[in-house]
Amino acid sequence: QEHGEYLDITCQDATGHQAFDLIGGELAERLANNVETAAEIVTRVIAKWRRFWGQASKQLLTRERQIGLFAEVWFLTYWLIPRFGAAGSVGRWRGPFGSRHDFESNDFSVEVKATTATRGCIHRINGIDQLTPPDNSPLFCFSLQLREEAGAANSLPSVVSACHARLTGDPNAIGMFESALSRAVYSSIYEDEYIKLKLRVVTQGLYTVRDDFPRLTRAEFPNGLPSGIEYVEYDINLDGVPHLCVARQPAEANVL
């Protein structure tokens, strides 16, 4: 019920009654709590079950992919949303959709990197083009250094939940966020497994990617990659370039 009107929905297919009851029950429970608007609740519940039926047969995300997705959602939640708002931030999250950089807009792009390395702030760069800036805007690299600890407060489900909380009040942003999670092959039905990976944030920083940033680009191979080289993957260590760090905390990210 909303604005004094009732919407009556009936499932005519008997084979779908059990699933329909599950969805209806969850909707009724959340509506009774009255924490979010009806539009937000319906958007979230339908998106959740859409992911369930679309991905239930797929495998769990690997540990590496869990950490990578954690870093992207962390950056979205604590760095972008406070600065650009809900929809303005979620709309910039393009990594799950196959874009070259994890976050893209007309003004800037950001490549997000996470590491659990203990000997330095070391990140794996995937491909010769990953750290190549866009033609007409700057590129930044967000670095998140993590430790896996049983007593840590953070996990992939917890940061997804924190992001949801910051999107409350904007059903459009919630829908875009759910769509991105779906493309990233994240499903809440595996939360009990994902929550086992506990992560503590050690350091975080936003780096400007310019000529003295440690990277390989196609400009260094004017004649193309050497014959027989199909793909380039390498590690960088950001401990040696503190002068390129433009922000250590979200409140300092006024460069974006």
C-alpha positions in Angstrom: 0.0 0.0 0.0 1.2 3.5 -0.8 -0.7 6.8 -0.9 -3.8 5.0 0.3 -3.9 2.6 -2.7 -3.4 -1.2 -2.9 -1.7 -3.1 -5.6 -3.0 -6.6 -6.0 -0.6 -9.0 -7.7 -1.5 -12.6 -8.4 0.7 -15.5 -9.6 -1.3 -17.5 -12.1 1.4 -20.2 -12.6 1.1 -22.8 -9.8 4.7 -23.8 -10.3 5.8 -20.4 -9.2 3.7 -20.1 -6.1 6.6 -21.1 -3.7 9.0 -18.5 -5.2 6.2 -15.9 -5.3 5.5 -16.6 -1.6 9.1 -16.1 -0.7 9.4 -12.8 -2.5 6.1 -11.6 -1.2 7.0 -12.6 2.4 10.3 -10.7 2.2 8.6 -7.6 0.8 6.0 -7.7 3.5 8.6 -8.0 6.2 10.7 -5.1 4.9 7.7 -2.9 4.4 6.6 -3.6 8.0 9.9 -2.4 9.3 9.3 0.9 7.5 13.0 1.9 7.3 13.1 2.6 3.6 10.5 3.8 1.1 8.3 1.2 -0.7 10.1 2.0 -4.0 13.5 1.3 -2.4 12.4 -1.9 -0.8 10.8 -3.3 -4.0 13.9 -2.3 -6.1 16.3 -4.1 -3.7 14.2 -7.2 -3.2 13.5 -7.7 -6.9 17.2 -7.1 -7.8 18.3 -9.6 -5.1 16.1 -12.4 -6.4 16.9 -11.5 -10.0 20.6 -12.1 -9.1 19.7 -15.3 -7.3 18.0 -16.9 -10.4 20.6 -15.5 -12.8 23.7 -16.5 -10.9 22.8 -19.4 -8.5 24.6 -21.9 -10.8 27.8 -19.9 -10.9 30.8 -20.5 -8.7 31.8 -18.4 -5.7 34.0 -15.4 -6.5 37.7 -16.3 -5.9 39.5 -14.8 -3.0 41.3 -12.4 -5.4 38.1 -11.3 -7.0 36.4 -10.8 -3.6 39.3 -8.5 -2.6 39.2 -6.6 -5.9 35.4 -6.1 -5.6 35.8 -5.1 -1.9 38.2 -2.3 -2.9 35.9 -1.0 -5.7 32.9 -0.9 -3.4 35.0 0.7 -0.6 36.1 3.5 -2.9 32.6 4.0 -4.1 31.2 4.1 -0.6 33.7 6.2 1.3 35.4 8.3 -1.3 32.9 9.0 -4.1 29.5 9.0 -2.6 30.3 11.7 0.0 31.6 13.9 -2.7 29.3 13.3 -5.7 26.1 11.9 -4.1 24.4 8.6 -4.7 23.5 8.4 -8.4 26.4 10.7 -9.5 28.8 8.2 -7.9 27.3 4.8 -8.8 27.0 6.0 -12.4 30.8 6.4 -12.6 31.4 2.7 -11.5 32.1 1.1 -14.9 34.6 -1.7 -14.0 31.9 -4.5 -13.8 30.7 -3.5 -17.3 34.1 -4.1 -19.0 35.3 -0.5 -19.2 39.1 0.1 -19.3 39.1 1.8 -15.9 37.0 1.0 -12.8 35.5 4.4 -12.5 35.0 6.7 -15.4 33.5 10.1 -16.1 34.1 13.1 -18.3 36.2 14.8 -15.6 38.5 11.9 -14.4 39.0 8.2 -14.3 40.1 6.0 -11.4 41.8 2.6 -11.4 41.3 0.8 -8.1 43.9 -1.6 -6.8 43.9 -3.7 -3.6 46.7 -5.7 -2.1 47.3 -8.0 0.9 51.1 -8.0 0.3 53.1 -7.6 3.5 56.4 -6.4 2.0 55.1 -3.2 0.5 52.2 -1.5 -1.3 52.5 -3.8 -4.3 49.8 -4.1 -7.0 49.4 -6.3 -10.0 48.8 -4.3 -13.3 46.8 -6.3 -15.9 47.7 -5.2 -19.4 49.7 -2.6 -21.1 46.7 -0.2 -21.3 45.4 -0.3 -17.7 47.4 2.7 -16.5 47.0 4.8 -19.7 45.0 7.9 -19.0 42.0 8.9 -21.0 42.5 11.3 -23.9 41.0 14.4 -22.3 41.0 13.8 -18.5 43.3 12.8 -15.7 43.8 9.2 -14.4 44.1 8.4 -10.7 45.1 5.1 -9.0 43.3 4.3 -5.8 45.5 2.0 -3.6 44.0 -0.1 -0.8 46.3 -2.1 1.4 44.6 -4.8 3.4 45.3 -7.5 5.9 43.4 -10.7 6.3 42.6 -11.0 10.0 40.0 -13.1 11.8 39.1 -10.2 14.1 38.8 -7.6 11.4 35.5 -5.7 11.1 35.3 -5.5 7.3 34.2 -8.1 4.7 32.7 -7.9 1.2 29.1 -8.3 2.5 29.7 -5.6 5.1 31.0 -3.0 2.6 28.1 -3.8 0.2 25.7 -3.3 3.1 27.4 0.0 4.0 27.1 1.2 0.4 23.4 0.3 0.4 22.9 2.4 3.5 24.4 5.4 1.8 22.1 5.0 -1.2 19.0 5.0 0.9 16.5 7.5 -0.5 17.6 7.1 -4.1 15.9 4.0 -5.8 17.6 4.8 -9.1 21.0 4.7 -7.5 20.1 1.4 -5.7 19.0 -0.1 -9.0 22.3 0.9 -10.7 24.3 -0.5 -7.8 22.5 -3.8 -7.9 23.0 -4.0 -11.6 26.8 -3.4 -11.2 27.0 -6.1 -8.5 25.2 -8.5 -10.8 27.7 -7.8 -13.6 30.5 -8.4 -11.1 28.9 -11.8 -10.4 28.3 -11.0 -6.7 25.3 -12.7 -5.2 24.0 -12.2 -1.7 23.1 -15.9 -1.5 26.8 -16.6 -0.8 27.1 -14.0 2.0 27.8 -16.7 4.5 30.9 -17.7 2.6 32.0 -14.2 1.7 31.8 -13.0 5.3 34.5 -15.5 6.2 37.1 -13.3 4.5 37.7 -10.6 7.2 39.8 -7.6 6.1 41.5 -4.8 7.9 42.3 -1.6 6.0 46.0 -0.8 6.6 46.5 2.1 4.3 44.5 3.8 1.5 45.5 6.5 -0.9 44.7 8.2 -4.1 47.7 8.7 -6.5 47.9 10.8 -9.6 49.1 8.8 -12.7 51.6 11.0 -14.6 54.9 10.5 -16.4 56.9 9.5 -13.2 54.2 7.0 -12.0 55.6 3.4 -12.2 54.0 1.9 -15.2 54.4 0.5 -18.7 52.5 2.0 -21.7 52.4 1.6 -25.4 54.4 4.8 -25.8 57.4 2.8 -24.6 56.9 0.4 -27.5 56.5 2.6 -30.6 56.9 -0.4 -32.9 54.4 -2.5 -30.9 55.1 -5.2 -28.4 58.0 -7.5 -29.2 57.2 -10.3 -31.5 55.7 -13.2 -29.7 54.5 -11.1 -26.7 50.7 -11.4 -26.4 50.0 -9.9 -23.0 51.9 -7.8 -20.4 51.3 -8.2 -16.7 53.5 -6.7 -14.0 53.7 -5.5 -10.4 54.3 -2.0 -9.2 55.3 -0.8 -5.7 53.8 2.5 -4.6 56.0 2.8 -1.5 58.6 4.6 -3.6 56.3 7.4 -5.0 54.8 9.1 -1.9 55.0 12.4 -3.8 52.3 11.2 -6.2 49.8 10.6 -3.4 47.2 13.4 -3.5 44.9 12.1 -0.8 45.2 9.7 2.1 41.6 10.1 3.4 38.3 10.6 1.6 38.0 14.2 3.0 41.2 15.1 1.1 39.9 13.9 -2.3 39.1 17.4 -3.5 41.3 16.7 -6.6 38.4 14.7 -8.1 
